[in-house]
Amino acid sequence: MDKQRKIRVAVVFGGRGPEHAVSCMGGGNMLGSIDRDKYEVVPVGITRDGAWVLAADDPAMLEATGGQLPSVEAVAEAGAQVVPWADRGHPAASAPGSAAALREPAQSLTASAPAQIPHLLGDVDVVLPVLHGPFGEDGTIQGLLEMAGVPYVGAGVLASAVSMDKEYMKIIFQAKGLPVGPHVVVRERDWSPEEAEGITWSPADAEHKRVLDAIAELGWPLFVKPARGGSSIGTSKASDLAQLHEAIAVARSYDPKVIVEAAIEGSEIECSVLEGRDGGPPDTSLPGQLLIDGGEEFWDFEAKYLDAASGMAIPAPIPAEHRQEIRRMAAQAFEAVSCEGLARVDFFYTPQGEILINEINTIPGLSPASYFQKMWEASGLAFPDLIDRLLQTALSRRSGLR
């Protein structure tokens, strides 16, 4: 890499998934926080229909204001579609990081068609994906970048895919000795459309009866979620069978596979994790406890992103030895799924002091309202330094199999 040039970073945000707006808020936060003395930033948005576009380098345009959520479509530069990696085989293309590549203007990028797999992304040294949920956090863009040989921040294909799917995430946690709450997975074949709409429940075979019996054993209330979703989108609380039918229908509008979880009495505690330096163990932040003060029944989308009354107590107001145990378990969860770069691990903490792991997020919320960075700031690591660490970790990773 030409040391006279800044490192070129593509910040990729938006995406085709239901968390498009959350990703935009995170992308704006990144644009406003990266050290511009060290890094040249190329803002790349993915529209809801899958087009890659150059976006305005204006963090304020990616904020949620007055209850209005941002979108890539609102910040796309006219006529500036891009594609996701450099054409190493084209005679005119330069090797990533070369002086020639860095002299090329970011705007000289080849166009891609909406909803098609693009062919090229202008020469960048590293990609910083700020994409949540399907088509971004689930190993899809990670596989794309792996095939292209472009360094990127965060978990690889396996860790991303496993951590996105709550069924397999929990299987791995249990195999590694981490405690999880009672739950039942409901696949499309287990719950007919008529049953999902609450019209009738007539188990036609032993498998249907097994699923219904397993759900009954969880007790009430229940939380019903898309198995591969985030930001509480599509998540509902059910207190009886009729509400369960409705909740499964809502969740299945986002994902044909649904997870039904027993409600855990207690508080929700989160802990941020960073990949260790020089092959060392993961580093963990002070844990924080979520506070819901806006009247919501649970930590839903509005409480997370729109309700100023909600917040987080950092450090979590629990015994110091339990905070330390949560940090230990967060690092163990990070390594259990072979995570890299960054993650946020979420827990339940019961009145009896029992700690259960809820889930791991390999691309945690990175908007100004999110707590990944706030827990690190409370732990003594400023957000620009955190971003620098993530980028340097990605750049130092060897190419090839992870």
C-alpha positions as CSV (number, residue, x, y, z in Angstrom):
1,M,0.0,0.0,0.0
2,D,1.3,3.5,-0.9
3,K,2.0,5.0,2.5
4,Q,1.5,8.5,1.1
5,R,-2.1,7.8,0.5
6,K,-5.0,7.4,2.9
7,I,-6.5,3.9,3.3
8,R,-9.7,3.7,1.2
9,V,-12.7,2.3,3.1
10,A,-16.0,1.5,1.5
11,V,-18.7,1.9,4.2
12,V,-21.6,-0.3,2.9
13,F,-25.1,0.3,4.4
14,G,-28.8,-0.1,3.7
15,G,-29.6,-3.4,2.1
16,R,-32.5,-5.6,1.0
17,G,-33.5,-6.8,4.5
18,P,-36.2,-5.4,6.8
19,E,-33.5,-3.6,8.9
20,H,-32.6,-1.3,6.0
21,A,-33.3,1.9,8.0
22,V,-31.3,0.7,11.0
23,S,-28.4,-0.1,8.7
24,C,-28.6,3.4,7.3
25,M,-28.4,5.0,10.7
26,G,-25.4,2.9,11.5
27,G,-23.8,3.8,8.2
28,G,-24.3,7.5,9.0
29,N,-22.8,7.1,12.4
30,M,-19.7,5.4,10.8
31,L,-19.4,8.2,8.3
32,G,-19.4,10.8,11.0
33,S,-16.9,8.9,13.3
34,I,-14.2,7.5,11.1
35,D,-10.8,9.4,11.3
36,R,-10.7,11.2,8.0
37,D,-7.1,12.1,8.5
38,K,-6.2,8.4,8.2
39,Y,-9.0,7.0,6.0
40,E,-10.6,8.0,2.7
41,V,-14.3,7.0,2.9
42,V,-16.4,5.8,0.0
43,P,-20.1,5.7,1.1
44,V,-21.9,2.9,-0.7
45,G,-25.6,2.2,-0.2
46,I,-27.6,-0.8,-1.2
47,T,-31.2,0.1,-2.0
48,R,-34.2,-2.0,-1.0
49,D,-34.3,-3.5,-4.5
50,G,-30.6,-4.5,-4.4
51,A,-28.9,-1.7,-6.4
52,W,-25.5,-0.6,-5.2
53,V,-25.1,3.2,-5.3
54,L,-22.7,5.9,-4.3
55,A,-24.3,7.8,-1.4
56,A,-23.9,11.3,-0.2
57,D,-21.1,11.6,2.4
58,D,-23.5,13.4,4.8
59,P,-24.1,11.7,8.2
60,A,-27.0,14.1,9.0
61,M,-29.0,12.7,6.1
62,L,-28.9,9.2,7.6
63,E,-30.3,10.1,11.0
64,A,-33.8,9.3,12.2
65,T,-35.5,12.7,12.6
66,G,-39.0,13.5,13.7
67,G,-39.9,9.8,13.7
68,Q,-38.9,9.5,10.0
69,L,-36.4,6.7,9.2
70,P,-33.6,7.2,6.6
71,S,-33.1,5.2,3.4
72,V,-30.4,4.7,0.8
73,E,-32.8,6.0,-1.9
74,A,-32.9,9.4,-0.1
75,V,-29.1,9.8,-0.1
76,A,-28.2,8.1,-3.5
77,E,-26.2,10.3,-5.8
78,A,-27.8,10.6,-9.2
79,G,-26.4,8.2,-11.8
80,A,-23.8,6.8,-9.5
81,Q,-24.5,3.1,-9.2
82,V,-21.5,0.9,-8.2
83,V,-20.7,-2.8,-8.0
84,P,-19.1,-4.7,-5.2
85,W,-15.5,-5.5,-6.0
86,A,-12.6,-4.5,-8.2
87,D,-12.0,-6.3,-11.5
88,R,-8.6,-7.8,-10.8
89,G,-8.5,-9.4,-14.3
90,H,-9.2,-6.3,-16.3
91,P,-6.1,-4.7,-17.9
92,A,-7.2,-1.3,-16.7
93,A,-7.7,-2.4,-13.1
94,S,-5.0,-2.0,-10.5
95,A,-4.2,-4.2,-7.6
96,P,-6.0,-3.2,-4.4
97,G,-4.0,-0.7,-2.4
98,S,-1.7,0.2,-5.2
99,A,-0.8,3.8,-5.9
100,A,-2.6,3.6,-9.2
101,A,-5.7,2.2,-7.6
102,L,-5.8,4.9,-5.0
103,R,-5.4,7.6,-7.6
104,E,-8.5,6.4,-9.4
105,P,-11.5,8.5,-8.4
106,A,-14.2,6.6,-6.5
107,Q,-16.8,7.8,-9.0
108,S,-15.3,5.8,-11.9
109,L,-17.2,2.7,-10.9
110,T,-19.1,0.3,-13.1
111,A,-22.9,0.2,-12.8
112,S,-24.9,-2.7,-11.5
113,A,-28.6,-3.5,-12.2
114,P,-31.1,-3.6,-9.3
115,A,-31.7,-7.0,-7.8
116,Q,-28.8,-8.6,-9.7
117,I,-25.4,-9.8,-8.5
118,P,-23.1,-6.9,-9.3
119,H,-19.7,-7.5,-11.0
120,L,-17.3,-5.0,-9.6
121,L,-16.7,-2.5,-6.7
122,G,-14.2,0.3,-7.2
123,D,-10.8,-0.2,-5.8
124,V,-10.9,-0.1,-2.0
125,D,-8.5,-1.4,0.6
126,V,-11.2,-2.6,3.0
127,V,-15.0,-2.9,3.3
128,L,-16.8,-1.9,6.4
129,P,-20.3,-3.6,6.2
130,V,-23.0,-2.0,8.3
131,L,-25.7,-4.4,7.2
132,H,-28.2,-6.1,9.4
133,G,-30.3,-9.2,9.0
134,P,-30.7,-11.2,5.8
135,F,-28.6,-10.3,2.8
136,G,-25.9,-8.6,4.9
137,E,-25.3,-10.1,8.3
138,D,-26.0,-13.7,7.3
139,G,-22.8,-14.5,5.4
140,T,-24.1,-13.3,2.0
141,I,-22.0,-10.2,1.5
142,Q,-19.2,-11.9,3.4
143,G,-19.1,-14.7,0.8
144,L,-19.2,-12.1,-2.0
145,L,-16.2,-10.3,-0.6
146,E,-14.3,-13.6,0.1
147,M,-14.7,-14.5,-3.5
148,A,-13.4,-11.1,-4.6
149,G,-10.5,-11.2,-2.2
150,V,-11.4,-7.9,-0.6
151,P,-10.7,-7.5,3.1
152,Y,-13.7,-6.7,5.3
153,V,-14.5,-6.0,8.9
154,G,-16.3,-8.6,11.0
155,A,-17.2,-12.2,11.1
156,G,-16.7,-14.6,8.2
157,V,-19.2,-16.6,6.3
158,L,-19.7,-19.5,8.8
159,A,-19.9,-17.3,11.9
160,S,-22.2,-14.8,10.2
161,A,-24.6,-17.5,8.9
162,V,-24.7,-19.5,12.2
163,S,-25.2,-16.4,14.3
164,M,-28.0,-15.0,12.1
165,D,-30.0,-18.2,12.5
166,K,-31.3,-18.4,16.0
167,E,-31.9,-22.2,15.8
168,Y,-28.3,-23.1,15.0
169,M,-26.9,-20.3,17.2
170,K,-28.6,-21.9,20.2
171,I,-27.5,-25.4,19.1
172,I,-23.9,-24.3,19.1
173,F,-24.2,-22.4,22.4
174,Q,-25.6,-25.5,24.1
175,A,-22.9,-27.7,22.6
176,K,-20.3,-25.4,24.1
177,G,-22.0,-25.5,27.5
178,L,-23.6,-22.1,27.4
179,P,-27.1,-21.9,28.9
180,V,-30.0,-20.8,26.7
181,G,-33.7,-20.4,27.4
182,P,-36.4,-22.9,26.5
183,H,-37.5,-22.6,22.9
184,V,-39.2,-24.4,20.0
185,V,-38.4,-24.0,16.3
186,V,-41.5,-23.9,14.0
187,R,-40.7,-24.6,10.3
188,E,-43.1,-24.0,7.4
189,R,-44.1,-27.7,7.3
190,D,-45.0,-27.7,11.0
191,W,-47.7,-25.0,10.8
192,S,-50.0,-24.8,7.8
193,P,-51.1,-21.4,6.4
194,E,-54.6,-21.9,7.8
195,E,-53.2,-22.7,11.3
196,A,-50.8,-19.7,11.1
197,E,-53.8,-17.4,10.4
198,G,-55.6,-18.8,13.4
199,I,-58.5,-20.3,11.4
200,T,-58.1,-23.8,12.9
201,W,-55.7,-26.1,14.6
202,S,-56.1,-29.7,13.6
203,P,-52.8,-31.5,13.9
204,A,-52.7,-33.9,10.9
205,D,-49.8,-36.0,12.0
206,A,-47.4,-36.7,14.8
207,E,-45.0,-34.0,13.8
208,H,-47.7,-31.3,14.1
209,K,-48.7,-32.6,17.5
210,R,-45.1,-32.7,18.6
211,V,-44.6,-29.1,17.8
212,L,-47.8,-28.0,19.5
213,D,-47.0,-30.1,22.6
214,A,-43.5,-28.6,22.8
215,I,-44.9,-25.1,22.6
216,A,-47.4,-25.9,25.3
217,E,-44.6,-27.0,27.6
218,L,-43.0,-23.5,27.3
219,G,-45.9,-21.9,29.2
220,W,-47.3,-18.4,28.8
221,P,-46.4,-15.8,27.8
222,L,-44.2,-16.6,24.8
223,F,-42.1,-14.5,22.4
224,V,-42.3,-15.3,18.7
225,K,-39.6,-14.2,16.4
226,P,-38.4,-14.7,12.8
227,A,-35.5,-17.2,13.2
228,R,-33.3,-15.0,11.0
229,G,-34.2,-11.5,12.0
230,G,-33.1,-8.7,14.2
231,S,-34.0,-5.3,15.7
232,S,-37.2,-7.0,17.1
233,I,-38.8,-6.6,13.7
234,G,-41.5,-9.2,13.4
235,T,-41.3,-10.1,17.1
236,S,-44.5,-10.4,19.1
237,K,-45.5,-11.4,22.6
238,A,-48.2,-14.0,22.9
239,S,-50.2,-14.7,26.0
240,D,-52.7,-17.3,24.6
241,L,-53.3,-19.6,21.7
242,A,-55.1,-17.0,19.6
243,Q,-52.2,-14.5,20.0
244,L,-49.7,-17.3,19.2
245,H,-51.4,-17.9,15.9
246,E,-51.3,-14.2,15.1
247,A,-47.6,-13.9,16.2
248,I,-46.5,-16.8,14.1
249,A,-48.3,-15.3,11.1
250,V,-46.4,-11.9,11.7
251,A,-43.1,-13.6,12.1
252,R,-43.6,-15.8,9.0
253,S,-44.2,-12.7,6.9
254,Y,-40.4,-12.1,7.5
255,D,-39.1,-15.6,7.6
256,P,-40.6,-19.0,6.9
257,K,-38.8,-20.4,9.9
258,V,-40.0,-19.1,13.3
259,I,-38.6,-19.5,16.8
260,V,-40.9,-19.5,19.8
261,E,-39.3,-18.7,23.2
262,A,-40.4,-19.0,26.8
263,A,-40.5,-15.6,28.5
264,I,-37.6,-15.2,30.9
265,E,-38.4,-13.2,34.1
266,G,-35.6,-10.8,34.7
267,S,-33.5,-8.0,33.1
268,E,-31.8,-7.9,29.7
269,I,-28.1,-7.3,29.8
270,E,-25.7,-6.8,26.9
271,C,-21.9,-7.0,26.5
272,S,-19.8,-5.8,23.6
273,V,-16.9,-7.9,22.3
274,L,-13.9,-7.2,20.1
275,E,-11.6,-9.7,18.5
276,G,-8.4,-9.9,20.6
277,R,-5.2,-8.3,19.4
278,D,-2.4,-10.4,17.8
279,G,-4.3,-13.6,18.2
280,G,-5.2,-13.0,21.9
281,P,-8.5,-13.8,23.5
282,P,-11.5,-11.5,22.8
283,D,-11.8,-8.3,24.7
284,T,-15.1,-7.5,26.4
285,S,-16.7,-4.2,27.5
286,L,-18.5,-3.4,30.8
287,P,-21.9,-5.0,30.5
288,G,-25.0,-2.7,30.4
289,Q,-28.6,-3.3,31.5
290,L,-31.4,-2.2,29.2
291,L,-34.0,0.2,30.7
292,I,-37.4,0.4,29.2
293,D,-39.2,3.6,30.3
294,G,-41.5,4.3,27.4
295,G,-44.3,1.9,28.3
296,E,-43.3,-0.8,25.9
297,E,-43.9,-4.4,27.0
298,F,-40.5,-5.5,25.8
299,W,-37.4,-4.2,24.0
300,D,-39.1,-3.7,20.6
301,F,-38.1,-1.6,17.6
302,E,-39.6,1.6,19.0
303,A,-37.8,1.2,22.3
304,K,-34.5,0.5,20.6
305,Y,-34.5,3.3,18.0
306,L,-37.3,5.8,18.5
307,D,-38.1,6.1,22.2
308,A,-35.8,8.6,24.0
309,A,-37.1,7.4,27.4
310,S,-35.4,4.1,27.0
311,G,-31.8,3.6,27.8
312,M,-29.0,1.6,29.4
313,A,-27.3,1.5,32.8
314,I,-23.6,1.0,32.3
315,P,-22.2,-0.8,34.2
316,A,-25.2,-3.1,34.8
317,P,-26.4,-2.7,38.4
318,I,-25.8,-6.3,39.4
319,P,-23.1,-7.8,41.6
320,A,-19.5,-7.4,40.3
321,E,-18.9,-11.1,40.1
322,H,-22.0,-11.5,37.9
323,R,-20.8,-8.8,35.6
324,Q,-17.5,-10.6,35.3
325,E,-19.2,-13.9,34.6
326,I,-21.3,-12.2,31.8
327,R,-18.0,-10.9,30.3
328,R,-16.5,-14.4,30.4
329,M,-19.6,-15.9,28.8
330,A,-19.7,-13.2,26.1
331,A,-16.1,-14.0,25.1
332,Q,-17.0,-17.7,25.2
333,A,-20.0,-17.1,22.9
334,F,-17.8,-15.1,20.5
335,E,-15.4,-18.0,20.2
336,A,-18.1,-20.6,20.1
337,V,-19.3,-19.4,16.7
338,S,-15.8,-18.6,15.5
339,C,-16.6,-14.9,15.4
340,E,-14.2,-12.2,14.3
341,G,-14.0,-8.5,14.5
342,L,-16.9,-7.4,16.7
343,A,-20.1,-8.6,18.2
344,R,-22.7,-7.9,20.9
345,V,-23.8,-10.7,23.1
346,D,-27.2,-10.4,24.8
347,F,-28.2,-12.1,28.1
348,F,-31.1,-12.6,30.5
349,Y,-30.4,-12.1,34.2
350,T,-33.0,-13.5,36.5
351,P,-33.9,-12.3,40.0
352,Q,-32.1,-15.4,41.4
353,G,-28.9,-14.4,39.7
354,E,-29.1,-17.0,36.9
355,I,-27.5,-15.9,33.6
356,L,-28.9,-17.2,30.3
357,I,-27.5,-16.3,26.9
358,N,-30.1,-14.9,24.4
359,E,-28.1,-14.3,21.2
360,I,-25.0,-13.0,19.5
361,N,-25.1,-10.2,16.9
362,T,-22.1,-10.2,14.6
363,I,-23.0,-6.8,13.2
364,P,-24.5,-5.1,16.2
365,G,-26.5,-2.0,16.0
366,L,-24.1,0.9,15.2
367,S,-26.5,3.8,15.1
368,P,-26.1,6.7,17.6
369,A,-28.9,5.1,19.6
370,S,-27.2,1.7,19.8
371,Y,-25.3,0.5,22.8
372,F,-22.4,-1.4,21.3
373,Q,-20.3,1.8,21.2
374,K,-21.7,3.2,24.4
375,M,-20.5,0.2,26.4
376,W,-17.1,0.5,24.9
377,E,-17.0,4.3,25.6
378,A,-17.9,3.5,29.2
379,S,-15.0,1.0,29.2
380,G,-12.6,3.7,28.0
381,L,-12.5,3.1,24.2
382,A,-13.6,6.0,22.1
383,F,-15.7,5.2,19.0
384,P,-13.2,6.6,16.4
385,D,-10.5,4.4,18.1
386,L,-12.8,1.4,18.0
387,I,-13.5,1.9,14.3
388,D,-9.7,2.2,13.7
389,R,-9.1,-1.0,15.6
390,L,-11.8,-2.8,13.5
391,L,-10.3,-1.6,10.2
392,Q,-6.7,-2.4,11.2
393,T,-7.8,-5.9,12.4
394,A,-9.4,-6.5,9.0
395,L,-6.5,-5.3,7.0
396,S,-4.0,-7.4,9.0
397,R,-6.0,-10.7,8.4
398,R,-4.3,-13.0,6.0
399,S,-6.1,-13.9,2.8
400,G,-7.5,-17.3,2.1
401,L,-9.4,-19.7,4.4
402,R,-10.1,-18.1,7.7
